[in-house]
Amino acid sequence: MVTHGELLLTRGEEVVRDRSNSYLHVPAGVKHRVENPGDEVACLIEVQVGSSVAEDDIQRFEDVYGRV
């Protein structure tokens, strides 16, 4: 859920722009990326569901931020 500002969600091949008070859904197994397209601070609440919701299941396909 976008709680403040505006976010750009790339979900597979689809690109969606959402503002405050909107919900974004990413089905399991779909490549996705969330970006802040503007200068305003943006916030979101992420909810994961399933038998495992650990951070160690993240697969980075591309990282423009230089994280290891």
PDB file with one MODEL, atoms N, CA, C and O in Angstrom:
MODEL        1
ATOM      1  N   MET A   1       0.851  -1.180   0.000  1.00  0.00           N
ATOM      2  CA  MET A   1       0.000   0.000   0.000  1.00  0.00           C
ATOM      3  C   MET A   1       0.890   1.234   0.000  1.00  0.00           C
ATOM      4  O   MET A   1       1.827   1.342   0.791  1.00  0.00           O
ATOM      5  N   VAL A   2       0.586   2.149  -0.885  1.00  0.00           N
ATOM      6  CA  VAL A   2       1.298   3.425  -0.927  1.00  0.00           C
ATOM      7  C   VAL A   2       0.654   4.320   0.128  1.00  0.00           C
ATOM      8  O   VAL A   2      -0.533   4.635   0.035  1.00  0.00           O
ATOM      9  N   THR A   3       1.428   4.728   1.125  1.00  0.00           N
ATOM     10  CA  THR A   3       0.871   5.549   2.201  1.00  0.00           C
ATOM     11  C   THR A   3       1.127   7.036   2.012  1.00  0.00           C
ATOM     12  O   THR A   3       0.425   7.872   2.580  1.00  0.00           O
ATOM     13  N   HIS A   4       2.149   7.365   1.199  1.00  0.00           N
ATOM     14  CA  HIS A   4       2.487   8.777   1.002  1.00  0.00           C
ATOM     15  C   HIS A   4       3.275   8.907  -0.294  1.00  0.00           C
ATOM     16  O   HIS A   4       4.145   8.084  -0.579  1.00  0.00           O
ATOM     17  N   GLY A   5       2.982   9.912  -1.060  1.00  0.00           N
ATOM     18  CA  GLY A   5       3.746  10.180  -2.275  1.00  0.00           C
ATOM     19  C   GLY A   5       3.275   9.361  -3.471  1.00  0.00           C
ATOM     20  O   GLY A   5       2.110   8.974  -3.571  1.00  0.00           O
ATOM     21  N   GLU A   6       4.211   9.113  -4.364  1.00  0.00           N
ATOM     22  CA  GLU A   6       3.906   8.426  -5.622  1.00  0.00           C
ATOM     23  C   GLU A   6       5.004   7.396  -5.886  1.00  0.00           C
ATOM     24  O   GLU A   6       6.185   7.670  -5.675  1.00  0.00           O
ATOM     25  N   LEU A   7       4.608   6.214  -6.346  1.00  0.00           N
ATOM     26  CA  LEU A   7       5.560   5.155  -6.666  1.00  0.00           C
ATOM     27  C   LEU A   7       5.327   4.647  -8.078  1.00  0.00           C
ATOM     28  O   LEU A   7       4.212   4.681  -8.599  1.00  0.00           O
ATOM     29  N   LEU A   8       6.398   4.180  -8.676  1.00  0.00           N
ATOM     30  CA  LEU A   8       6.355   3.571  -9.998  1.00  0.00           C
ATOM     31  C   LEU A   8       6.691   2.096  -9.805  1.00  0.00           C
ATOM     32  O   LEU A   8       7.779   1.762  -9.336  1.00  0.00           O
ATOM     33  N   LEU A   9       5.768   1.223 -10.162  1.00  0.00           N
ATOM     34  CA  LEU A   9       5.952  -0.216 -10.010  1.00  0.00           C
ATOM     35  C   LEU A   9       6.118  -0.856 -11.376  1.00  0.00           C
ATOM     36  O   LEU A   9       5.244  -0.749 -12.236  1.00  0.00           O
ATOM     37  N   THR A  10       7.248  -1.520 -11.565  1.00  0.00           N
ATOM     38  CA  THR A  10       7.429  -2.357 -12.745  1.00  0.00           C
ATOM     39  C   THR A  10       7.155  -3.776 -12.294  1.00  0.00           C
ATOM     40  O   THR A  10       7.840  -4.306 -11.419  1.00  0.00           O
ATOM     41  N   ARG A  11       6.144  -4.390 -12.901  1.00  0.00           N
ATOM     42  CA  ARG A  11       5.676  -5.727 -12.520  1.00  0.00           C
ATOM     43  C   ARG A  11       5.667  -6.563 -13.787  1.00  0.00           C
ATOM     44  O   ARG A  11       4.748  -6.468 -14.601  1.00  0.00           O
ATOM     45  N   GLY A  12       6.715  -7.393 -13.951  1.00  0.00           N
ATOM     46  CA  GLY A  12       6.874  -8.096 -15.214  1.00  0.00           C
ATOM     47  C   GLY A  12       7.171  -7.072 -16.296  1.00  0.00           C
ATOM     48  O   GLY A  12       8.138  -6.319 -16.185  1.00  0.00           O
ATOM     49  N   GLU A  13       6.356  -7.035 -17.338  1.00  0.00           N
ATOM     50  CA  GLU A  13       6.514  -6.058 -18.429  1.00  0.00           C
ATOM     51  C   GLU A  13       5.628  -4.832 -18.248  1.00  0.00           C
ATOM     52  O   GLU A  13       5.720  -3.882 -19.026  1.00  0.00           O
ATOM     53  N   GLU A  14       4.773  -4.843 -17.232  1.00  0.00           N
ATOM     54  CA  GLU A  14       3.807  -3.763 -16.986  1.00  0.00           C
ATOM     55  C   GLU A  14       4.414  -2.699 -16.070  1.00  0.00           C
ATOM     56  O   GLU A  14       5.111  -3.029 -15.111  1.00  0.00           O
ATOM     57  N   VAL A  15       4.153  -1.431 -16.361  1.00  0.00           N
ATOM     58  CA  VAL A  15       4.590  -0.326 -15.513  1.00  0.00           C
ATOM     59  C   VAL A  15       3.345   0.406 -15.015  1.00  0.00           C
ATOM     60  O   VAL A  15       2.500   0.822 -15.808  1.00  0.00           O
ATOM     61  N   VAL A  16       3.243   0.558 -13.691  1.00  0.00           N
ATOM     62  CA  VAL A  16       2.079   1.169 -13.061  1.00  0.00           C
ATOM     63  C   VAL A  16       2.543   2.322 -12.180  1.00  0.00           C
ATOM     64  O   VAL A  16       3.501   2.174 -11.422  1.00  0.00           O
ATOM     65  N   ARG A  17       1.880   3.458 -12.270  1.00  0.00           N
ATOM     66  CA  ARG A  17       2.164   4.616 -11.412  1.00  0.00           C
ATOM     67  C   ARG A  17       1.020   4.728 -10.416  1.00  0.00           C
ATOM     68  O   ARG A  17      -0.143   4.821 -10.809  1.00  0.00           O
ATOM     69  N   ASP A  18       1.350   4.718  -9.118  1.00  0.00           N
ATOM     70  CA  ASP A  18       0.322   4.789  -8.080  1.00  0.00           C
ATOM     71  C   ASP A  18       0.635   5.882  -7.080  1.00  0.00           C
ATOM     72  O   ASP A  18       1.795   6.178  -6.794  1.00  0.00           O
ATOM     73  N   ARG A  19      -0.432   6.479  -6.553  1.00  0.00           N
ATOM     74  CA  ARG A  19      -0.315   7.550  -5.562  1.00  0.00           C
ATOM     75  C   ARG A  19      -0.804   7.056  -4.207  1.00  0.00           C
ATOM     76  O   ARG A  19      -1.202   5.900  -4.059  1.00  0.00           O
ATOM     77  N   SER A  20      -0.770   7.940  -3.229  1.00  0.00           N
ATOM     78  CA  SER A  20      -1.197   7.620  -1.863  1.00  0.00           C
ATOM     79  C   SER A  20      -2.543   6.924  -1.835  1.00  0.00           C
ATOM     80  O   SER A  20      -3.425   7.197  -2.650  1.00  0.00           O
ATOM     81  N   ASN A  21      -2.681   6.012  -0.872  1.00  0.00           N
ATOM     82  CA  ASN A  21      -3.910   5.259  -0.620  1.00  0.00           C
ATOM     83  C   ASN A  21      -4.263   4.280  -1.734  1.00  0.00           C
ATOM     84  O   ASN A  21      -5.435   3.953  -1.916  1.00  0.00           O
ATOM     85  N   SER A  22      -3.278   3.814  -2.474  1.00  0.00           N
ATOM     86  CA  SER A  22      -3.550   2.785  -3.473  1.00  0.00           C
ATOM     87  C   SER A  22      -2.789   1.515  -3.110  1.00  0.00           C
ATOM     88  O   SER A  22      -1.788   1.553  -2.394  1.00  0.00           O
ATOM     89  N   TYR A  23      -3.278   0.407  -3.613  1.00  0.00           N
ATOM     90  CA  TYR A  23      -2.682  -0.885  -3.323  1.00  0.00           C
ATOM     91  C   TYR A  23      -1.993  -1.425  -4.565  1.00  0.00           C
ATOM     92  O   TYR A  23      -2.529  -1.338  -5.669  1.00  0.00           O
ATOM     93  N   LEU A  24      -0.814  -1.977  -4.384  1.00  0.00           N
ATOM     94  CA  LEU A  24      -0.065  -2.594  -5.465  1.00  0.00           C
ATOM     95  C   LEU A  24       0.011  -4.086  -5.161  1.00  0.00           C
ATOM     96  O   LEU A  24       0.284  -4.474  -4.025  1.00  0.00           O
ATOM     97  N   HIS A  25      -0.229  -4.924  -6.166  1.00  0.00           N
ATOM     98  CA  HIS A  25      -0.154  -6.373  -5.950  1.00  0.00           C
ATOM     99  C   HIS A  25       0.886  -6.956  -6.892  1.00  0.00           C
ATOM    100  O   HIS A  25       0.881  -6.676  -8.090  1.00  0.00           O
ATOM    101  N   VAL A  26       1.775  -7.769  -6.339  1.00  0.00           N
ATOM    102  CA  VAL A  26       2.775  -8.474  -7.135  1.00  0.00           C
ATOM    103  C   VAL A  26       2.609  -9.965  -6.851  1.00  0.00           C
ATOM    104  O   VAL A  26       2.900 -10.412  -5.741  1.00  0.00           O
ATOM    105  N   PRO A  27       2.146 -10.742  -7.832  1.00  0.00           N
ATOM    106  CA  PRO A  27       1.994 -12.181  -7.613  1.00  0.00           C
ATOM    107  C   PRO A  27       3.345 -12.847  -7.344  1.00  0.00           C
ATOM    108  O   PRO A  27       4.383 -12.369  -7.802  1.00  0.00           O
ATOM    109  N   ALA A  28       3.321 -13.928  -6.613  1.00  0.00           N
ATOM    110  CA  ALA A  28       4.541 -14.674  -6.295  1.00  0.00           C
ATOM    111  C   ALA A  28       5.272 -15.057  -7.579  1.00  0.00           C
ATOM    112  O   ALA A  28       4.657 -15.489  -8.554  1.00  0.00           O
ATOM    113  N   GLY A  29       6.591 -14.892  -7.562  1.00  0.00           N
ATOM    114  CA  GLY A  29       7.417 -15.302  -8.688  1.00  0.00           C
ATOM    115  C   GLY A  29       7.557 -14.296  -9.809  1.00  0.00           C
ATOM    116  O   GLY A  29       8.283 -14.549 -10.771  1.00  0.00           O
ATOM    117  N   VAL A  30       6.873 -13.145  -9.713  1.00  0.00           N
ATOM    118  CA  VAL A  30       6.931 -12.133 -10.770  1.00  0.00           C
ATOM    119  C   VAL A  30       8.060 -11.143 -10.456  1.00  0.00           C
ATOM    120  O   VAL A  30       8.122 -10.605  -9.351  1.00  0.00           O
ATOM    121  N   LYS A  31       8.956 -10.903 -11.429  1.00  0.00           N
ATOM    122  CA  LYS A  31      10.005  -9.899 -11.241  1.00  0.00           C
ATOM    123  C   LYS A  31       9.348  -8.541 -11.070  1.00  0.00           C
ATOM    124  O   LYS A  31       8.396  -8.204 -11.775  1.00  0.00           O
ATOM    125  N   HIS A  32       9.868  -7.764 -10.126  1.00  0.00           N
ATOM    126  CA  HIS A  32       9.280  -6.443  -9.889  1.00  0.00           C
ATOM    127  C   HIS A  32      10.320  -5.477  -9.347  1.00  0.00           C
ATOM    128  O   HIS A  32      11.372  -5.869  -8.841  1.00  0.00           O
ATOM    129  N   ARG A  33       9.986  -4.208  -9.473  1.00  0.00           N
ATOM    130  CA  ARG A  33      10.848  -3.126  -9.006  1.00  0.00           C
ATOM    131  C   ARG A  33       9.956  -1.956  -8.610  1.00  0.00           C
ATOM    132  O   ARG A  33       8.991  -1.646  -9.309  1.00  0.00           O
ATOM    133  N   VAL A  34      10.270  -1.309  -7.501  1.00  0.00           N
ATOM    134  CA  VAL A  34       9.518  -0.147  -7.037  1.00  0.00           C
ATOM    135  C   VAL A  34      10.466   1.046  -7.032  1.00  0.00           C
ATOM    136  O   VAL A  34      11.579   0.968  -6.510  1.00  0.00           O
ATOM    137  N   GLU A  35      10.011   2.155  -7.620  1.00  0.00           N
ATOM    138  CA  GLU A  35      10.826   3.367  -7.702  1.00  0.00           C
ATOM    139  C   GLU A  35      10.016   4.576  -7.263  1.00  0.00           C
ATOM    140  O   GLU A  35       8.789   4.585  -7.353  1.00  0.00           O
ATOM    141  N   ASN A  36      10.716   5.585  -6.792  1.00  0.00           N
ATOM    142  CA  ASN A  36      10.105   6.879  -6.516  1.00  0.00           C
ATOM    143  C   ASN A  36      10.429   7.772  -7.713  1.00  0.00           C
ATOM    144  O   ASN A  36      11.584   8.160  -7.885  1.00  0.00           O
ATOM    145  N   PRO A  37       9.431   8.114  -8.554  1.00  0.00           N
ATOM    146  CA  PRO A  37       9.704   8.882  -9.763  1.00  0.00           C
ATOM    147  C   PRO A  37       9.867  10.385  -9.540  1.00  0.00           C
ATOM    148  O   PRO A  37      10.217  11.112 -10.470  1.00  0.00           O
ATOM    149  N   GLY A  38       9.620  10.854  -8.326  1.00  0.00           N
ATOM    150  CA  GLY A  38       9.651  12.305  -8.113  1.00  0.00           C
ATOM    151  C   GLY A  38      10.605  12.730  -7.020  1.00  0.00           C
ATOM    152  O   GLY A  38      11.442  11.953  -6.561  1.00  0.00           O
ATOM    153  N   ASP A  39      10.461  13.981  -6.611  1.00  0.00           N
ATOM    154  CA  ASP A  39      11.302  14.556  -5.568  1.00  0.00           C
ATOM    155  C   ASP A  39      10.672  14.426  -4.177  1.00  0.00           C
ATOM    156  O   ASP A  39      11.364  14.549  -3.165  1.00  0.00           O
ATOM    157  N   GLU A  40       9.363  14.179  -4.131  1.00  0.00           N
ATOM    158  CA  GLU A  40       8.649  14.057  -2.861  1.00  0.00           C
ATOM    159  C   GLU A  40       8.965  12.701  -2.217  1.00  0.00           C
ATOM    160  O   GLU A  40       9.122  11.696  -2.910  1.00  0.00           O
ATOM    161  N   VAL A  41       9.056  12.690  -0.887  1.00  0.00           N
ATOM    162  CA  VAL A  41       9.262  11.434  -0.169  1.00  0.00           C
ATOM    163  C   VAL A  41       8.063  10.526  -0.412  1.00  0.00           C
ATOM    164  O   VAL A  41       6.917  10.974  -0.364  1.00  0.00           O
ATOM    165  N   ALA A  42       8.327   9.256  -0.671  1.00  0.00           N
ATOM    166  CA  ALA A  42       7.264   8.274  -0.868  1.00  0.00           C
ATOM    167  C   ALA A  42       7.432   7.157   0.147  1.00  0.00           C
ATOM    168  O   ALA A  42       8.554   6.764   0.465  1.00  0.00           O
ATOM    169  N   CYS A  43       6.317   6.646   0.655  1.00  0.00           N
ATOM    170  CA  CYS A  43       6.346   5.571   1.650  1.00  0.00           C
ATOM    171  C   CYS A  43       5.372   4.478   1.238  1.00  0.00           C
ATOM    172  O   CYS A  43       4.344   4.742   0.615  1.00  0.00           O
ATOM    173  N   LEU A  44       5.717   3.239   1.599  1.00  0.00           N
ATOM    174  CA  LEU A  44       4.808   2.139   1.334  1.00  0.00           C
ATOM    175  C   LEU A  44       4.866   1.147   2.471  1.00  0.00           C
ATOM    176  O   LEU A  44       5.846   1.089   3.215  1.00  0.00           O
ATOM    177  N   ILE A  45       3.813   0.371   2.601  1.00  0.00           N
ATOM    178  CA  ILE A  45       3.763  -0.738   3.551  1.00  0.00           C
ATOM    179  C   ILE A  45       3.760  -2.008   2.715  1.00  0.00           C
ATOM    180  O   ILE A  45       2.896  -2.201   1.860  1.00  0.00           O
ATOM    181  N   GLU A  46       4.743  -2.875   2.973  1.00  0.00           N
ATOM    182  CA  GLU A  46       4.837  -4.138   2.239  1.00  0.00           C
ATOM    183  C   GLU A  46       4.321  -5.264   3.118  1.00  0.00           C
ATOM    184  O   GLU A  46       4.715  -5.382   4.278  1.00  0.00           O
ATOM    185  N   VAL A  47       3.440  -6.094   2.569  1.00  0.00           N
ATOM    186  CA  VAL A  47       2.912  -7.256   3.278  1.00  0.00           C
ATOM    187  C   VAL A  47       3.218  -8.475   2.436  1.00  0.00           C
ATOM    188  O   VAL A  47       2.830  -8.553   1.270  1.00  0.00           O
ATOM    189  N   GLN A  48       3.920  -9.432   3.037  1.00  0.00           N
ATOM    190  CA  GLN A  48       4.231 -10.686   2.354  1.00  0.00           C
ATOM    191  C   GLN A  48       3.351 -11.777   2.941  1.00  0.00           C
ATOM    192  O   GLN A  48       3.098 -11.797   4.146  1.00  0.00           O
ATOM    193  N   VAL A  49       2.888 -12.677   2.097  1.00  0.00           N
ATOM    194  CA  VAL A  49       2.089 -13.804   2.565  1.00  0.00           C
ATOM    195  C   VAL A  49       2.681 -15.092   2.016  1.00  0.00           C
ATOM    196  O   VAL A  49       3.336 -15.094   0.973  1.00  0.00           O
ATOM    197  N   GLY A  50       2.446 -16.175   2.723  1.00  0.00           N
ATOM    198  CA  GLY A  50       2.938 -17.470   2.278  1.00  0.00           C
ATOM    199  C   GLY A  50       3.561 -18.234   3.423  1.00  0.00           C
ATOM    200  O   GLY A  50       3.586 -17.762   4.559  1.00  0.00           O
ATOM    201  N   SER A  51       4.066 -19.420   3.117  1.00  0.00           N
ATOM    202  CA  SER A  51       4.647 -20.269   4.153  1.00  0.00           C
ATOM    203  C   SER A  51       5.996 -19.738   4.623  1.00  0.00           C
ATOM    204  O   SER A  51       6.406 -20.029   5.746  1.00  0.00           O
ATOM    205  N   SER A  52       6.697 -18.962   3.790  1.00  0.00           N
ATOM    206  CA  SER A  52       7.973 -18.361   4.171  1.00  0.00           C
ATOM    207  C   SER A  52       7.976 -16.905   3.725  1.00  0.00           C
ATOM    208  O   SER A  52       7.736 -16.607   2.555  1.00  0.00           O
ATOM    209  N   VAL A  53       8.244 -16.014   4.646  1.00  0.00           N
ATOM    210  CA  VAL A  53       8.304 -14.587   4.321  1.00  0.00           C
ATOM    211  C   VAL A  53       9.651 -14.000   4.742  1.00  0.00           C
ATOM    212  O   VAL A  53       9.729 -12.836   5.136  1.00  0.00           O
ATOM    213  N   ALA A  54      10.700 -14.802   4.660  1.00  0.00           N
ATOM    214  CA  ALA A  54      12.041 -14.384   5.049  1.00  0.00           C
ATOM    215  C   ALA A  54      12.676 -13.522   3.970  1.00  0.00           C
ATOM    216  O   ALA A  54      12.358 -13.657   2.788  1.00  0.00           O
ATOM    217  N   GLU A  55      13.574 -12.636   4.383  1.00  0.00           N
ATOM    218  CA  GLU A  55      14.286 -11.771   3.439  1.00  0.00           C
ATOM    219  C   GLU A  55      15.299 -12.542   2.598  1.00  0.00           C
ATOM    220  O   GLU A  55      15.744 -12.038   1.567  1.00  0.00           O
ATOM    221  N   ASP A  56      15.670 -13.748   3.013  1.00  0.00           N
ATOM    222  CA  ASP A  56      16.696 -14.499   2.293  1.00  0.00           C
ATOM    223  C   ASP A  56      16.201 -15.121   0.996  1.00  0.00           C
ATOM    224  O   ASP A  56      16.965 -15.802   0.312  1.00  0.00           O
ATOM    225  N   ASP A  57      14.942 -14.902   0.645  1.00  0.00           N
ATOM    226  CA  ASP A  57      14.432 -15.437  -0.627  1.00  0.00           C
ATOM    227  C   ASP A  57      14.510 -14.414  -1.766  1.00  0.00           C
ATOM    228  O   ASP A  57      14.007 -14.671  -2.860  1.00  0.00           O
ATOM    229  N   ILE A  58      15.137 -13.256  -1.519  1.00  0.00           N
ATOM    230  CA  ILE A  58      15.257 -12.214  -2.541  1.00  0.00           C
ATOM    231  C   ILE A  58      16.301 -12.606  -3.574  1.00  0.00           C
ATOM    232  O   ILE A  58      17.408 -13.012  -3.221  1.00  0.00           O
ATOM    233  N   GLN A  59      15.950 -12.484  -4.847  1.00  0.00           N
ATOM    234  CA  GLN A  59      16.890 -12.700  -5.941  1.00  0.00           C
ATOM    235  C   GLN A  59      17.061 -11.373  -6.661  1.00  0.00           C
ATOM    236  O   GLN A  59      16.095 -10.842  -7.209  1.00  0.00           O
ATOM    237  N   ARG A  60      18.267 -10.832  -6.671  1.00  0.00           N
ATOM    238  CA  ARG A  60      18.520  -9.575  -7.365  1.00  0.00           C
ATOM    239  C   ARG A  60      18.986  -9.890  -8.780  1.00  0.00           C
ATOM    240  O   ARG A  60      20.014 -10.541  -8.967  1.00  0.00           O
ATOM    241  N   PHE A  61      18.235  -9.432  -9.774  1.00  0.00           N
ATOM    242  CA  PHE A  61      18.577  -9.656 -11.175  1.00  0.00           C
ATOM    243  C   PHE A  61      19.427  -8.518 -11.719  1.00  0.00           C
ATOM    244  O   PHE A  61      20.233  -8.709 -12.630  1.00  0.00           O
ATOM    245  N   GLU A  62      19.238  -7.338 -11.153  1.00  0.00           N
ATOM    246  CA  GLU A  62      19.995  -6.153 -11.535  1.00  0.00           C
ATOM    247  C   GLU A  62      19.976  -5.224 -10.335  1.00  0.00           C
ATOM    248  O   GLU A  62      18.936  -5.064  -9.696  1.00  0.00           O
ATOM    249  N   ASP A  63      21.105  -4.612 -10.018  1.00  0.00           N
ATOM    250  CA  ASP A  63      21.151  -3.709  -8.873  1.00  0.00           C
ATOM    251  C   ASP A  63      21.957  -2.478  -9.257  1.00  0.00           C
ATOM    252  O   ASP A  63      23.187  -2.516  -9.290  1.00  0.00           O
ATOM    253  N   VAL A  64      21.261  -1.396  -9.546  1.00  0.00           N
ATOM    254  CA  VAL A  64      21.921  -0.152  -9.940  1.00  0.00           C
ATOM    255  C   VAL A  64      22.453   0.627  -8.733  1.00  0.00           C
ATOM    256  O   VAL A  64      23.070   1.680  -8.896  1.00  0.00           O
ATOM    257  N   TYR A  65      22.214   0.107  -7.517  1.00  0.00           N
ATOM    258  CA  TYR A  65      22.629   0.795  -6.298  1.00  0.00           C
ATOM    259  C   TYR A  65      23.927   0.235  -5.712  1.00  0.00           C
ATOM    260  O   TYR A  65      24.394   0.734  -4.688  1.00  0.00           O
ATOM    261  N   GLY A  66      24.516  -0.779  -6.329  1.00  0.00           N
ATOM    262  CA  GLY A  66      25.796  -1.307  -5.886  1.00  0.00           C
ATOM    263  C   GLY A  66      25.743  -2.157  -4.628  1.00  0.00           C
ATOM    264  O   GLY A  66      26.768  -2.340  -3.971  1.00  0.00           O
ATOM    265  N   ARG A  67      24.561  -2.686  -4.274  1.00  0.00           N
ATOM    266  CA  ARG A  67      24.487  -3.553  -3.099  1.00  0.00           C
ATOM    267  C   ARG A  67      25.114  -4.909  -3.406  1.00  0.00           C
ATOM    268  O   ARG A  67      25.128  -5.357  -4.552  1.00  0.00           O
ATOM    269  N   VAL A  68      25.628  -5.547  -2.371  1.00  0.00           N
ATOM    270  CA  VAL A  68      26.266  -6.857  -2.542  1.00  0.00           C
ATOM    271  C   VAL A  68      25.219  -7.940  -2.444  1.00  0.00           C
ATOM    272  O   VAL A  68      25.542  -9.122  -2.560  1.00  0.00           O
TER     273      VAL A  68
ENDMDL
END
